[in-house]
Amino acid sequence: MDIKAFKMDGLGNDFIIIDNRHKITDLTKEQIIKICDRKFIGCDQLILINKNDSSDASLKFYNSDGGISGACGNGTRCVADLLSKENNKSLVTLTTQSGDLKSKILGDKLVSTEIGKGRTKWNEIPLSKELDTNNLNIKITDLENNHHNGGTAVNVGNPHIIFFVENNENFEIEKIGPQIERHPLFPERCNVTLATIVNKELIKVKVWERGAGLTKACGTAACATAFAAMRNGLSGNKVDIEFSTGKLSILIDENNNIHMKGPVSDAKEINIKI
Protein backbone atom coordinates (compact mmCIF):
# COMPACT_ATOMS: atom_id res chain seq x y z
CA MET A 1 0.00 0.00 0.00
CA ASP A 2 1.28 3.46 -1.00
CA ILE A 3 0.20 6.33 1.26
CA LYS A 4 0.78 10.01 0.55
CA ALA A 5 1.35 11.89 3.79
CA PHE A 6 2.93 14.96 5.38
CA LYS A 7 5.59 15.22 8.06
CA MET A 8 5.38 18.25 10.37
CA ASP A 9 6.44 19.21 13.87
CA GLY A 10 5.80 21.81 16.55
CA LEU A 11 8.99 22.40 18.60
CA GLY A 12 10.24 18.93 17.60
CA ASN A 13 6.97 17.22 18.65
CA ASP A 14 6.57 15.46 15.29
CA PHE A 15 3.64 14.07 13.34
CA ILE A 16 2.78 12.07 10.27
CA ILE A 17 -0.42 13.52 8.80
CA ILE A 18 -2.61 11.55 6.39
CA ASP A 19 -5.41 13.34 4.51
CA ASN A 20 -8.44 11.03 4.50
CA ARG A 21 -10.90 13.54 3.01
CA HIS A 22 -10.68 12.35 -0.60
CA LYS A 23 -9.16 8.90 -0.37
CA ILE A 24 -9.80 6.80 2.75
CA THR A 25 -6.77 5.03 4.19
CA ASP A 26 -7.69 2.24 6.59
CA LEU A 27 -4.80 1.39 8.87
CA THR A 28 -4.53 -1.45 11.36
CA LYS A 29 -3.06 -0.85 14.81
CA GLU A 30 0.05 -2.79 13.70
CA GLN A 31 0.47 -0.53 10.65
CA ILE A 32 0.13 2.61 12.81
CA ILE A 33 2.80 1.30 15.20
CA LYS A 34 5.08 0.51 12.24
CA ILE A 35 4.68 3.98 10.69
CA CYS A 36 5.37 5.65 14.06
CA ASP A 37 8.44 3.48 14.71
CA ARG A 38 11.59 5.57 14.26
CA LYS A 39 13.33 2.58 12.70
CA PHE A 40 10.79 2.92 9.84
CA ILE A 41 9.62 6.55 9.46
CA GLY A 42 8.88 7.66 13.02
CA CYS A 43 6.76 10.23 14.82
CA ASP A 44 5.22 10.98 18.21
CA GLN A 45 1.67 10.86 16.81
CA LEU A 46 -0.08 9.89 13.58
CA ILE A 47 -2.95 12.19 12.57
CA LEU A 48 -5.83 11.41 10.21
CA ILE A 49 -7.66 14.37 8.60
CA ASN A 50 -11.27 13.43 7.92
CA LYS A 51 -14.08 15.28 6.14
CA ASN A 52 -16.48 17.20 8.38
CA ASP A 53 -19.56 19.14 7.29
CA SER A 54 -19.64 21.55 10.24
CA SER A 55 -15.92 22.50 10.39
CA ASP A 56 -12.86 22.64 8.15
CA ALA A 57 -12.07 19.00 8.99
CA SER A 58 -12.11 16.50 11.83
CA LEU A 59 -8.97 14.97 13.30
CA LYS A 60 -8.17 11.58 14.78
CA PHE A 61 -4.95 11.20 16.76
CA TYR A 62 -2.97 8.00 17.35
CA ASN A 63 -0.04 7.68 19.75
CA SER A 64 3.05 5.77 18.64
CA ASP A 65 1.83 2.70 20.57
CA GLY A 66 -1.21 2.56 18.25
CA GLY A 67 -3.66 3.81 20.88
CA ILE A 68 -6.06 6.71 20.33
CA SER A 69 -5.25 10.08 21.89
CA GLY A 70 -8.12 12.39 22.81
CA ALA A 71 -6.20 15.57 22.07
CA CYS A 72 -2.96 16.78 20.56
CA GLY A 73 -2.30 20.52 20.79
CA ASN A 74 0.81 20.78 18.63
CA GLY A 75 -0.70 18.40 16.08
CA THR A 76 -3.83 20.53 15.86
CA ARG A 77 -1.71 23.63 15.27
CA CYS A 78 0.25 21.85 12.53
CA VAL A 79 -2.89 20.67 10.68
CA ALA A 80 -4.45 24.14 11.03
CA ASP A 81 -1.40 25.66 9.35
CA LEU A 82 -1.49 23.01 6.61
CA LEU A 83 -5.19 23.58 5.85
CA SER A 84 -4.89 27.37 6.01
CA LYS A 85 -2.59 27.24 2.99
CA GLU A 86 -5.10 25.06 1.13
CA ASN A 87 -8.11 27.32 1.69
CA ASN A 88 -6.32 30.64 2.31
CA LYS A 89 -8.01 31.14 5.69
CA SER A 90 -6.45 32.69 8.79
CA LEU A 91 -9.00 31.03 11.10
CA VAL A 92 -9.30 27.23 10.94
CA THR A 93 -11.79 25.16 12.98
CA LEU A 94 -10.97 21.48 13.53
CA THR A 95 -13.28 18.96 15.16
CA THR A 96 -11.59 16.63 17.66
CA GLN A 97 -12.70 14.21 20.35
CA SER A 98 -12.34 17.19 22.72
CA GLY A 99 -14.66 19.39 20.66
CA ASP A 100 -14.18 22.05 17.98
CA LEU A 101 -10.78 23.73 18.28
CA LYS A 102 -10.26 27.14 16.67
CA SER A 103 -6.79 28.07 15.43
CA LYS A 104 -5.53 31.48 14.32
CA ILE A 105 -2.76 31.58 11.73
CA LEU A 106 -0.57 34.46 12.88
CA GLY A 107 2.11 34.37 10.16
CA ASP A 108 5.86 33.67 10.52
CA LYS A 109 4.92 30.00 11.12
CA LEU A 110 3.13 30.94 14.36
CA VAL A 111 -0.24 29.39 15.18
CA SER A 112 -2.50 29.95 18.21
CA THR A 113 -5.08 27.29 19.13
CA GLU A 114 -7.88 27.50 21.69
CA ILE A 115 -7.75 24.17 23.52
CA GLY A 116 -10.81 24.67 25.74
CA LYS A 117 -11.20 24.55 29.52
CA GLY A 118 -9.05 22.58 31.93
CA ARG A 119 -11.12 20.02 33.85
CA THR A 120 -10.18 19.20 37.42
CA LYS A 121 -12.92 17.02 38.97
CA TRP A 122 -11.66 13.56 39.89
CA ASN A 123 -14.11 11.80 37.54
CA GLU A 124 -13.23 14.18 34.68
CA ILE A 125 -9.51 13.31 34.76
CA PRO A 126 -10.52 10.41 35.25
CA LEU A 127 -9.15 8.95 38.49
CA SER A 128 -10.03 5.51 39.81
CA LYS A 129 -11.28 7.03 43.10
CA GLU A 130 -12.31 10.39 44.51
CA LEU A 131 -9.28 12.45 45.59
CA ASP A 132 -8.18 16.09 45.77
CA THR A 133 -6.88 16.55 42.22
CA ASN A 134 -4.82 19.56 43.28
CA ASN A 135 -2.52 17.27 45.27
CA LEU A 136 -2.66 13.55 44.60
CA ASN A 137 0.16 13.02 47.10
CA ILE A 138 2.06 10.65 44.80
CA LYS A 139 5.69 10.08 45.70
CA ILE A 140 8.49 10.56 43.18
CA THR A 141 12.22 10.30 43.93
CA ASP A 142 15.07 12.41 42.58
CA LEU A 143 18.57 11.29 41.55
CA GLU A 144 19.86 11.80 45.12
CA ASN A 145 17.07 9.63 46.54
CA ASN A 146 15.14 12.60 47.98
CA HIS A 147 11.38 12.10 47.99
CA HIS A 148 8.84 14.58 46.63
CA ASN A 149 5.11 14.17 47.22
CA GLY A 150 2.55 15.91 45.06
CA GLY A 151 0.98 15.87 41.62
CA THR A 152 -1.80 18.10 40.24
CA ALA A 153 -4.20 16.41 37.82
CA VAL A 154 -5.79 18.27 34.89
CA ASN A 155 -7.67 17.01 31.84
CA VAL A 156 -7.27 19.12 28.69
CA GLY A 157 -8.64 16.54 26.27
CA ASN A 158 -6.46 13.84 27.84
CA PRO A 159 -5.32 13.18 31.43
CA HIS A 160 -2.23 14.94 32.79
CA ILE A 161 -0.37 14.99 36.08
CA ILE A 162 2.05 17.80 36.85
CA PHE A 163 4.70 17.66 39.57
CA PHE A 164 6.08 21.08 40.53
CA VAL A 165 9.67 20.45 41.63
CA GLU A 166 12.59 22.73 42.50
CA ASN A 167 14.78 21.44 39.67
CA ASN A 168 13.43 18.96 37.15
CA GLU A 169 16.99 18.19 36.00
CA ASN A 170 17.38 16.29 39.30
CA PHE A 171 14.72 13.77 38.26
CA GLU A 172 14.91 10.95 35.73
CA ILE A 173 11.76 11.44 33.64
CA GLU A 174 12.50 8.25 31.64
CA LYS A 175 12.13 6.25 34.85
CA ILE A 176 9.37 8.23 36.60
CA GLY A 177 7.25 8.75 33.45
CA PRO A 178 6.30 5.13 32.67
CA GLN A 179 5.69 4.36 36.36
CA ILE A 180 3.26 7.25 36.86
CA GLU A 181 1.66 6.85 33.40
CA ARG A 182 0.43 3.42 34.50
CA HIS A 183 -0.28 4.31 38.13
CA PRO A 184 -3.47 2.56 39.35
CA LEU A 185 -5.05 5.97 40.01
CA PHE A 186 -5.25 6.57 36.22
CA PRO A 187 -7.50 4.00 34.51
CA GLU A 188 -6.85 5.66 31.12
CA ARG A 189 -3.16 6.24 31.90
CA CYS A 190 -1.80 9.81 31.90
CA ASN A 191 0.80 12.23 30.60
CA VAL A 192 3.48 13.08 33.17
CA THR A 193 5.14 16.49 33.49
CA LEU A 194 7.98 17.57 35.76
CA ALA A 195 7.74 21.36 36.01
CA THR A 196 10.12 23.91 37.52
CA ILE A 197 8.89 27.44 38.18
CA VAL A 198 11.53 29.94 36.97
CA ASN A 199 9.26 32.91 37.66
CA LYS A 200 5.56 33.81 37.30
CA GLU A 201 5.97 34.13 33.52
CA LEU A 202 8.20 31.10 32.80
CA ILE A 203 8.04 27.39 33.65
CA LYS A 204 10.54 24.77 32.45
CA VAL A 205 9.14 21.30 31.80
CA LYS A 206 10.05 17.73 30.90
CA VAL A 207 7.24 15.53 29.59
CA TRP A 208 6.55 11.83 29.36
CA GLU A 209 3.64 11.39 26.98
CA ARG A 210 1.04 8.67 27.40
CA GLY A 211 1.50 6.09 24.65
CA ALA A 212 4.45 7.96 23.09
CA GLY A 213 7.12 8.18 25.79
CA LEU A 214 9.67 10.96 26.19
CA THR A 215 8.76 13.84 23.89
CA LYS A 216 10.59 17.00 22.85
CA ALA A 217 7.40 19.02 23.33
CA CYS A 218 3.75 18.39 24.15
CA GLY A 219 1.09 21.04 23.59
CA THR A 220 -1.55 19.66 25.93
CA ALA A 221 1.11 19.20 28.66
CA ALA A 222 2.01 22.88 28.28
CA CYS A 223 -1.68 23.82 28.63
CA ALA A 224 -2.18 21.51 31.62
CA THR A 225 0.98 22.85 33.33
CA ALA A 226 -0.07 26.48 32.88
CA PHE A 227 -3.58 25.71 34.17
CA ALA A 228 -2.20 23.80 37.20
CA ALA A 229 0.32 26.55 37.96
CA MET A 230 -2.37 29.25 37.92
CA ARG A 231 -4.60 27.04 40.07
CA ASN A 232 -1.79 26.71 42.61
CA GLY A 233 -0.96 30.45 42.55
CA LEU A 234 2.44 29.77 40.98
CA SER A 235 1.80 31.87 37.86
CA GLY A 236 -0.65 34.34 36.40
CA ASN A 237 -2.97 33.68 33.46
CA LYS A 238 -0.18 34.17 30.91
CA VAL A 239 2.96 32.04 31.02
CA ASP A 240 5.62 30.61 28.73
CA ILE A 241 6.24 26.87 28.98
CA GLU A 242 9.82 26.02 28.02
CA PHE A 243 10.88 22.69 26.51
CA SER A 244 14.42 21.78 25.46
CA THR A 245 13.48 22.79 21.89
CA GLY A 246 11.74 26.12 22.61
CA LYS A 247 8.69 27.72 24.20
CA LEU A 248 4.92 27.63 23.92
CA SER A 249 3.00 30.69 25.15
CA ILE A 250 -0.15 29.87 27.13
CA LEU A 251 -2.95 32.32 27.88
CA ILE A 252 -5.93 31.45 30.09
CA ASP A 253 -8.75 33.88 29.33
CA GLU A 254 -11.49 35.23 31.60
CA ASN A 255 -13.73 32.27 30.69
CA ASN A 256 -10.99 29.82 31.72
CA ASN A 257 -10.36 28.80 28.10
CA ILE A 258 -6.75 27.86 27.38
CA HIS A 259 -5.00 29.33 24.32
CA MET A 260 -1.67 27.92 23.12
CA LYS A 261 0.64 29.81 20.75
CA GLY A 262 3.80 28.46 19.19
CA PRO A 263 5.76 27.70 16.02
CA VAL A 264 5.09 25.01 13.42
CA SER A 265 7.43 23.62 10.79
CA ASP A 266 6.96 23.51 7.05
CA ALA A 267 4.99 20.52 5.78
CA LYS A 268 7.16 17.95 4.04
CA GLU A 269 5.39 15.59 1.63
CA ILE A 270 6.34 11.94 2.06
CA ASN A 271 5.32 8.64 0.52
CA ILE A 272 4.80 5.66 2.82
CA LYS A 273 5.05 2.12 1.45
CA ILE A 274 3.53 -0.31 3.93
C-alpha positions as CSV (number, residue, x, y, z in Angstrom):
1,M,0.0,0.0,0.0
2,D,1.3,3.5,-1.0
3,I,0.2,6.3,1.3
4,K,0.8,10.0,0.6
5,A,1.3,11.9,3.8
6,F,2.9,15.0,5.4
7,K,5.6,15.2,8.1
8,M,5.4,18.3,10.4
9,D,6.4,19.2,13.9
10,G,5.8,21.8,16.6
11,L,9.0,22.4,18.6
12,G,10.2,18.9,17.6
13,N,7.0,17.2,18.6
14,D,6.6,15.5,15.3
15,F,3.6,14.1,13.3
16,I,2.8,12.1,10.3
17,I,-0.4,13.5,8.8
18,I,-2.6,11.5,6.4
19,D,-5.4,13.3,4.5
20,N,-8.4,11.0,4.5
21,R,-10.9,13.5,3.0
22,H,-10.7,12.4,-0.6
23,K,-9.2,8.9,-0.4
24,I,-9.8,6.8,2.7
25,T,-6.8,5.0,4.2
26,D,-7.7,2.2,6.6
27,L,-4.8,1.4,8.9
28,T,-4.5,-1.5,11.4
29,K,-3.1,-0.9,14.8
30,E,0.0,-2.8,13.7
31,Q,0.5,-0.5,10.7
32,I,0.1,2.6,12.8
33,I,2.8,1.3,15.2
34,K,5.1,0.5,12.2
35,I,4.7,4.0,10.7
36,C,5.4,5.7,14.1
37,D,8.4,3.5,14.7
38,R,11.6,5.6,14.3
39,K,13.3,2.6,12.7
40,F,10.8,2.9,9.8
41,I,9.6,6.6,9.5
42,G,8.9,7.7,13.0
43,C,6.8,10.2,14.8
44,D,5.2,11.0,18.2
45,Q,1.7,10.9,16.8
46,L,-0.1,9.9,13.6
47,I,-2.9,12.2,12.6
48,L,-5.8,11.4,10.2
49,I,-7.7,14.4,8.6
50,N,-11.3,13.4,7.9
51,K,-14.1,15.3,6.1
52,N,-16.5,17.2,8.4
53,D,-19.6,19.1,7.3
54,S,-19.6,21.5,10.2
55,S,-15.9,22.5,10.4
56,D,-12.9,22.6,8.1
57,A,-12.1,19.0,9.0
58,S,-12.1,16.5,11.8
59,L,-9.0,15.0,13.3
60,K,-8.2,11.6,14.8
61,F,-4.9,11.2,16.8
62,Y,-3.0,8.0,17.4
63,N,0.0,7.7,19.7
64,S,3.0,5.8,18.6
65,D,1.8,2.7,20.6
66,G,-1.2,2.6,18.3
67,G,-3.7,3.8,20.9
68,I,-6.1,6.7,20.3
69,S,-5.2,10.1,21.9
70,G,-8.1,12.4,22.8
71,A,-6.2,15.6,22.1
72,C,-3.0,16.8,20.6
73,G,-2.3,20.5,20.8
74,N,0.8,20.8,18.6
75,G,-0.7,18.4,16.1
76,T,-3.8,20.5,15.9
77,R,-1.7,23.6,15.3
78,C,0.2,21.8,12.5
79,V,-2.9,20.7,10.7
80,A,-4.5,24.1,11.0
81,D,-1.4,25.7,9.3
82,L,-1.5,23.0,6.6
83,L,-5.2,23.6,5.8
84,S,-4.9,27.4,6.0
85,K,-2.6,27.2,3.0
86,E,-5.1,25.1,1.1
87,N,-8.1,27.3,1.7
88,N,-6.3,30.6,2.3
89,K,-8.0,31.1,5.7
90,S,-6.4,32.7,8.8
91,L,-9.0,31.0,11.1
92,V,-9.3,27.2,10.9
93,T,-11.8,25.2,13.0
94,L,-11.0,21.5,13.5
95,T,-13.3,19.0,15.2
96,T,-11.6,16.6,17.7
97,Q,-12.7,14.2,20.4
98,S,-12.3,17.2,22.7
99,G,-14.7,19.4,20.7
100,D,-14.2,22.0,18.0
101,L,-10.8,23.7,18.3
102,K,-10.3,27.1,16.7
103,S,-6.8,28.1,15.4
104,K,-5.5,31.5,14.3
105,I,-2.8,31.6,11.7
106,L,-0.6,34.5,12.9
107,G,2.1,34.4,10.2
108,D,5.9,33.7,10.5
109,K,4.9,30.0,11.1
110,L,3.1,30.9,14.4
111,V,-0.2,29.4,15.2
112,S,-2.5,29.9,18.2
113,T,-5.1,27.3,19.1
114,E,-7.9,27.5,21.7
115,I,-7.7,24.2,23.5
116,G,-10.8,24.7,25.7
117,K,-11.2,24.5,29.5
118,G,-9.1,22.6,31.9
119,R,-11.1,20.0,33.9
120,T,-10.2,19.2,37.4
121,K,-12.9,17.0,39.0
122,W,-11.7,13.6,39.9
123,N,-14.1,11.8,37.5
124,E,-13.2,14.2,34.7
125,I,-9.5,13.3,34.8
126,P,-10.5,10.4,35.3
127,L,-9.2,9.0,38.5
128,S,-10.0,5.5,39.8
129,K,-11.3,7.0,43.1
130,E,-12.3,10.4,44.5
131,L,-9.3,12.4,45.6
132,D,-8.2,16.1,45.8
133,T,-6.9,16.5,42.2
134,N,-4.8,19.6,43.3
135,N,-2.5,17.3,45.3
136,L,-2.7,13.5,44.6
137,N,0.2,13.0,47.1
138,I,2.1,10.6,44.8
139,K,5.7,10.1,45.7
140,I,8.5,10.6,43.2
141,T,12.2,10.3,43.9
142,D,15.1,12.4,42.6
143,L,18.6,11.3,41.6
144,E,19.9,11.8,45.1
145,N,17.1,9.6,46.5
146,N,15.1,12.6,48.0
147,H,11.4,12.1,48.0
148,H,8.8,14.6,46.6
149,N,5.1,14.2,47.2
150,G,2.5,15.9,45.1
151,G,1.0,15.9,41.6
152,T,-1.8,18.1,40.2
153,A,-4.2,16.4,37.8
154,V,-5.8,18.3,34.9
155,N,-7.7,17.0,31.8
156,V,-7.3,19.1,28.7
157,G,-8.6,16.5,26.3
158,N,-6.5,13.8,27.8
159,P,-5.3,13.2,31.4
160,H,-2.2,14.9,32.8
161,I,-0.4,15.0,36.1
162,I,2.1,17.8,36.9
163,F,4.7,17.7,39.6
164,F,6.1,21.1,40.5
165,V,9.7,20.5,41.6
166,E,12.6,22.7,42.5
167,N,14.8,21.4,39.7
168,N,13.4,19.0,37.2
169,E,17.0,18.2,36.0
170,N,17.4,16.3,39.3
171,F,14.7,13.8,38.3
172,E,14.9,10.9,35.7
173,I,11.8,11.4,33.6
174,E,12.5,8.3,31.6
175,K,12.1,6.2,34.9
176,I,9.4,8.2,36.6
177,G,7.2,8.7,33.5
178,P,6.3,5.1,32.7
179,Q,5.7,4.4,36.4
180,I,3.3,7.3,36.9
181,E,1.7,6.8,33.4
182,R,0.4,3.4,34.5
183,H,-0.3,4.3,38.1
184,P,-3.5,2.6,39.4
185,L,-5.1,6.0,40.0
186,F,-5.2,6.6,36.2
187,P,-7.5,4.0,34.5
188,E,-6.9,5.7,31.1
189,R,-3.2,6.2,31.9
190,C,-1.8,9.8,31.9
191,N,0.8,12.2,30.6
192,V,3.5,13.1,33.2
193,T,5.1,16.5,33.5
194,L,8.0,17.6,35.8
195,A,7.7,21.4,36.0
196,T,10.1,23.9,37.5
197,I,8.9,27.4,38.2
198,V,11.5,29.9,37.0
199,N,9.3,32.9,37.7
200,K,5.6,33.8,37.3
201,E,6.0,34.1,33.5
202,L,8.2,31.1,32.8
203,I,8.0,27.4,33.6
204,K,10.5,24.8,32.4
205,V,9.1,21.3,31.8
206,K,10.0,17.7,30.9
207,V,7.2,15.5,29.6
208,W,6.6,11.8,29.4
209,E,3.6,11.4,27.0
210,R,1.0,8.7,27.4
211,G,1.5,6.1,24.7
212,A,4.5,8.0,23.1
213,G,7.1,8.2,25.8
214,L,9.7,11.0,26.2
215,T,8.8,13.8,23.9
216,K,10.6,17.0,22.9
217,A,7.4,19.0,23.3
218,C,3.7,18.4,24.2
219,G,1.1,21.0,23.6
220,T,-1.5,19.7,25.9
221,A,1.1,19.2,28.7
222,A,2.0,22.9,28.3
223,C,-1.7,23.8,28.6
224,A,-2.2,21.5,31.6
225,T,1.0,22.8,33.3
226,A,-0.1,26.5,32.9
227,F,-3.6,25.7,34.2
228,A,-2.2,23.8,37.2
229,A,0.3,26.6,38.0
230,M,-2.4,29.2,37.9
231,R,-4.6,27.0,40.1
232,N,-1.8,26.7,42.6
233,G,-1.0,30.4,42.6
234,L,2.4,29.8,41.0
235,S,1.8,31.9,37.9
236,G,-0.6,34.3,36.4
237,N,-3.0,33.7,33.5
238,K,-0.2,34.2,30.9
239,V,3.0,32.0,31.0
240,D,5.6,30.6,28.7
241,I,6.2,26.9,29.0
242,E,9.8,26.0,28.0
243,F,10.9,22.7,26.5
244,S,14.4,21.8,25.5
245,T,13.5,22.8,21.9
246,G,11.7,26.1,22.6
247,K,8.7,27.7,24.2
248,L,4.9,27.6,23.9
249,S,3.0,30.7,25.1
250,I,-0.2,29.9,27.1
251,L,-2.9,32.3,27.9
252,I,-5.9,31.5,30.1
253,D,-8.7,33.9,29.3
254,E,-11.5,35.2,31.6
255,N,-13.7,32.3,30.7
256,N,-11.0,29.8,31.7
257,N,-10.4,28.8,28.1
258,I,-6.8,27.9,27.4
259,H,-5.0,29.3,24.3
260,M,-1.7,27.9,23.1
261,K,0.6,29.8,20.7
262,G,3.8,28.5,19.2
263,P,5.8,27.7,16.0
264,V,5.1,25.0,13.4
265,S,7.4,23.6,10.8
266,D,7.0,23.5,7.0
267,A,5.0,20.5,5.8
268,K,7.2,17.9,4.0
269,E,5.4,15.6,1.6
270,I,6.3,11.9,2.1
271,N,5.3,8.6,0.5
272,I,4.8,5.7,2.8
273,K,5.0,2.1,1.5
274,I,3.5,-0.3,3.9
